[in-house]
Amino acid sequence: MEIVITAWALDSYLDLKHSGAFTVAEYKKTIRPDVSLMKVFPNDPKFKVNTFWGPAIGISPVPKGYKFK
């Protein structure tokens, strides 16, 4: 699987980080482990939960593209 982090995703993360939307502890305990699950896609139960994961959609659906929600 190819993992692409878009400029929009990075900018969003940085905006949230700098605004204090999550703590370092929340990042280490929740956010980072969820992102690391991409290494085992689709072999984790979280990928079957539609509030965790979904199809990537830009102007139109991105073929074989997924996003975290």
mmCIF file of the C-alpha atoms, coordinates in Angstrom:
data_MODEL
# 
_entry.id   MODEL 
# 
loop_
_atom_site.group_PDB 
_atom_site.id 
_atom_site.type_symbol 
_atom_site.label_atom_id 
_atom_site.label_alt_id 
_atom_site.label_comp_id 
_atom_site.label_asym_id 
_atom_site.label_entity_id 
_atom_site.label_seq_id 
_atom_site.pdbx_PDB_ins_code 
_atom_site.Cartn_x 
_atom_site.Cartn_y 
_atom_site.Cartn_z 
_atom_site.occupancy 
_atom_site.B_iso_or_equiv 
_atom_site.pdbx_formal_charge 
_atom_site.auth_seq_id 
_atom_site.auth_comp_id 
_atom_site.auth_asym_id 
_atom_site.auth_atom_id 
_atom_site.pdbx_PDB_model_num 
ATOM 1  C CA . MET A 1 1  ? 0.000   0.000  0.000  1.00 0.00 ? 1  MET A CA 1 
ATOM 2  C CA . GLU A 1 2  ? 1.244   3.460  -0.839 1.00 0.00 ? 2  GLU A CA 1 
ATOM 3  C CA . ILE A 1 3  ? 0.637   6.036  1.892  1.00 0.00 ? 3  ILE A CA 1 
ATOM 4  C CA . VAL A 1 4  ? 0.313   9.639  0.771  1.00 0.00 ? 4  VAL A CA 1 
ATOM 5  C CA . ILE A 1 5  ? 0.037   12.445 3.277  1.00 0.00 ? 5  ILE A CA 1 
ATOM 6  C CA . THR A 1 6  ? -1.410  15.426 1.486  1.00 0.00 ? 6  THR A CA 1 
ATOM 7  C CA . ALA A 1 7  ? -0.460  19.028 2.148  1.00 0.00 ? 7  ALA A CA 1 
ATOM 8  C CA . TRP A 1 8  ? -4.037  19.560 3.357  1.00 0.00 ? 8  TRP A CA 1 
ATOM 9  C CA . ALA A 1 9  ? -3.692  16.720 5.900  1.00 0.00 ? 9  ALA A CA 1 
ATOM 10 C CA . LEU A 1 10 ? -0.373  18.022 7.198  1.00 0.00 ? 10 LEU A CA 1 
ATOM 11 C CA . ASP A 1 11 ? -1.644  21.603 7.400  1.00 0.00 ? 11 ASP A CA 1 
ATOM 12 C CA . SER A 1 12 ? -4.768  20.426 9.241  1.00 0.00 ? 12 SER A CA 1 
ATOM 13 C CA . TYR A 1 13 ? -2.686  18.439 11.715 1.00 0.00 ? 13 TYR A CA 1 
ATOM 14 C CA . LEU A 1 14 ? -0.372  21.400 12.352 1.00 0.00 ? 14 LEU A CA 1 
ATOM 15 C CA . ASP A 1 15 ? -3.311  23.794 12.788 1.00 0.00 ? 15 ASP A CA 1 
ATOM 16 C CA . LEU A 1 16 ? -4.920  21.445 15.319 1.00 0.00 ? 16 LEU A CA 1 
ATOM 17 C CA . LYS A 1 17 ? -1.632  20.863 17.132 1.00 0.00 ? 17 LYS A CA 1 
ATOM 18 C CA . HIS A 1 18 ? -0.798  24.560 17.427 1.00 0.00 ? 18 HIS A CA 1 
ATOM 19 C CA . SER A 1 19 ? -4.325  25.476 18.515 1.00 0.00 ? 19 SER A CA 1 
ATOM 20 C CA . GLY A 1 20 ? -4.133  23.004 21.404 1.00 0.00 ? 20 GLY A CA 1 
ATOM 21 C CA . ALA A 1 21 ? -6.924  20.780 20.056 1.00 0.00 ? 21 ALA A CA 1 
ATOM 22 C CA . PHE A 1 22 ? -5.139  17.753 21.520 1.00 0.00 ? 22 PHE A CA 1 
ATOM 23 C CA . THR A 1 23 ? -2.422  17.192 24.070 1.00 0.00 ? 23 THR A CA 1 
ATOM 24 C CA . VAL A 1 24 ? 0.898   15.450 23.522 1.00 0.00 ? 24 VAL A CA 1 
ATOM 25 C CA . ALA A 1 25 ? -0.484  12.575 25.619 1.00 0.00 ? 25 ALA A CA 1 
ATOM 26 C CA . GLU A 1 26 ? -3.605  12.290 23.396 1.00 0.00 ? 26 GLU A CA 1 
ATOM 27 C CA . TYR A 1 27 ? -1.389  12.318 20.323 1.00 0.00 ? 27 TYR A CA 1 
ATOM 28 C CA . LYS A 1 28 ? 0.827   9.542  21.697 1.00 0.00 ? 28 LYS A CA 1 
ATOM 29 C CA . LYS A 1 29 ? -2.021  7.437  23.119 1.00 0.00 ? 29 LYS A CA 1 
ATOM 30 C CA . THR A 1 30 ? -4.689  7.766  20.402 1.00 0.00 ? 30 THR A CA 1 
ATOM 31 C CA . ILE A 1 31 ? -3.768  9.632  17.235 1.00 0.00 ? 31 ILE A CA 1 
ATOM 32 C CA . ARG A 1 32 ? -0.340  8.194  16.444 1.00 0.00 ? 32 ARG A CA 1 
ATOM 33 C CA . PRO A 1 33 ? -1.327  4.558  17.097 1.00 0.00 ? 33 PRO A CA 1 
ATOM 34 C CA . ASP A 1 34 ? -4.349  4.962  14.802 1.00 0.00 ? 34 ASP A CA 1 
ATOM 35 C CA . VAL A 1 35 ? -2.176  6.412  12.045 1.00 0.00 ? 35 VAL A CA 1 
ATOM 36 C CA . SER A 1 36 ? 0.311   3.567  12.535 1.00 0.00 ? 36 SER A CA 1 
ATOM 37 C CA . LEU A 1 37 ? -2.490  1.087  11.778 1.00 0.00 ? 37 LEU A CA 1 
ATOM 38 C CA . MET A 1 38 ? -2.081  2.047  8.130  1.00 0.00 ? 38 MET A CA 1 
ATOM 39 C CA . LYS A 1 39 ? 0.888   -0.343 8.108  1.00 0.00 ? 39 LYS A CA 1 
ATOM 40 C CA . VAL A 1 40 ? -1.502  -3.283 8.611  1.00 0.00 ? 40 VAL A CA 1 
ATOM 41 C CA . PHE A 1 41 ? -4.413  -2.099 6.415  1.00 0.00 ? 41 PHE A CA 1 
ATOM 42 C CA . PRO A 1 42 ? -6.983  -3.703 6.187  1.00 0.00 ? 42 PRO A CA 1 
ATOM 43 C CA . ASN A 1 43 ? -6.102  -6.208 8.917  1.00 0.00 ? 43 ASN A CA 1 
ATOM 44 C CA . ASP A 1 44 ? -7.402  -4.384 11.968 1.00 0.00 ? 44 ASP A CA 1 
ATOM 45 C CA . PRO A 1 45 ? -11.017 -4.280 13.196 1.00 0.00 ? 45 PRO A CA 1 
ATOM 46 C CA . LYS A 1 46 ? -10.987 -0.457 13.238 1.00 0.00 ? 46 LYS A CA 1 
ATOM 47 C CA . PHE A 1 47 ? -10.964 -0.437 9.425  1.00 0.00 ? 47 PHE A CA 1 
ATOM 48 C CA . LYS A 1 48 ? -14.451 -1.960 9.496  1.00 0.00 ? 48 LYS A CA 1 
ATOM 49 C CA . VAL A 1 49 ? -15.832 0.938  11.590 1.00 0.00 ? 49 VAL A CA 1 
ATOM 50 C CA . ASN A 1 50 ? -17.255 3.643  9.332  1.00 0.00 ? 50 ASN A CA 1 
ATOM 51 C CA . THR A 1 51 ? -16.751 6.383  11.946 1.00 0.00 ? 51 THR A CA 1 
ATOM 52 C CA . PHE A 1 52 ? -13.003 5.619  11.962 1.00 0.00 ? 52 PHE A CA 1 
ATOM 53 C CA . TRP A 1 53 ? -12.263 5.171  8.278  1.00 0.00 ? 53 TRP A CA 1 
ATOM 54 C CA . GLY A 1 54 ? -13.891 5.947  4.962  1.00 0.00 ? 54 GLY A CA 1 
ATOM 55 C CA . PRO A 1 55 ? -13.389 6.528  1.257  1.00 0.00 ? 55 PRO A CA 1 
ATOM 56 C CA . ALA A 1 56 ? -11.280 9.502  0.216  1.00 0.00 ? 56 ALA A CA 1 
ATOM 57 C CA . ILE A 1 57 ? -13.285 12.009 -1.766 1.00 0.00 ? 57 ILE A CA 1 
ATOM 58 C CA . GLY A 1 58 ? -11.910 15.083 -3.446 1.00 0.00 ? 58 GLY A CA 1 
ATOM 59 C CA . ILE A 1 59 ? -13.890 16.641 -6.270 1.00 0.00 ? 59 ILE A CA 1 
ATOM 60 C CA . SER A 1 60 ? -14.787 12.997 -6.932 1.00 0.00 ? 60 SER A CA 1 
ATOM 61 C CA . PRO A 1 61 ? -13.915 9.719  -5.162 1.00 0.00 ? 61 PRO A CA 1 
ATOM 62 C CA . VAL A 1 62 ? -10.195 8.941  -5.168 1.00 0.00 ? 62 VAL A CA 1 
ATOM 63 C CA . PRO A 1 63 ? -9.629  5.438  -6.606 1.00 0.00 ? 63 PRO A CA 1 
ATOM 64 C CA . LYS A 1 64 ? -8.368  3.115  -3.850 1.00 0.00 ? 64 LYS A CA 1 
ATOM 65 C CA . GLY A 1 65 ? -8.185  6.150  -1.544 1.00 0.00 ? 65 GLY A CA 1 
ATOM 66 C CA . TYR A 1 66 ? -9.152  6.166  2.117  1.00 0.00 ? 66 TYR A CA 1 
ATOM 67 C CA . LYS A 1 67 ? -9.181  8.749  4.884  1.00 0.00 ? 67 LYS A CA 1 
ATOM 68 C CA . PHE A 1 68 ? -9.317  8.829  8.661  1.00 0.00 ? 68 PHE A CA 1 
ATOM 69 C CA . LYS A 1 69 ? -12.395 10.540 10.051 1.00 0.00 ? 69 LYS A CA 1 
# 
